[in-house]
């Protein structure tokens, strides 16, 4: 619950789409109706105010589409702007391997 009336009755709630137990992270995906983005952002902001220990990440349509492209599940779409950073873990490079290959 994220909002109650003066009698303590819940009037607003938020339930994210997925929970990733290994990462202790809730995921909310907003792909279908972009008009709801502001409302969902407000709910996530409220969730973080009330429950700062709960981690929640929102993925927008562009994030979802870029993940499809990143993992080869869909062709790139020219209408979708390129992300500044695709969500996910960074690539780890062993610098010793790079030095051996160069020299």
Secondary structure, DSSP 8 states (H G I E B T S, - for coil): --EE-TTS-EEE----SEEETTTTEEEEEE-S-GGGHHHHHHHHHHHHHH-TTS-EEEEEHHHHHHHHHHTTSS---TTS---SS-SS------HHHHHHHH-
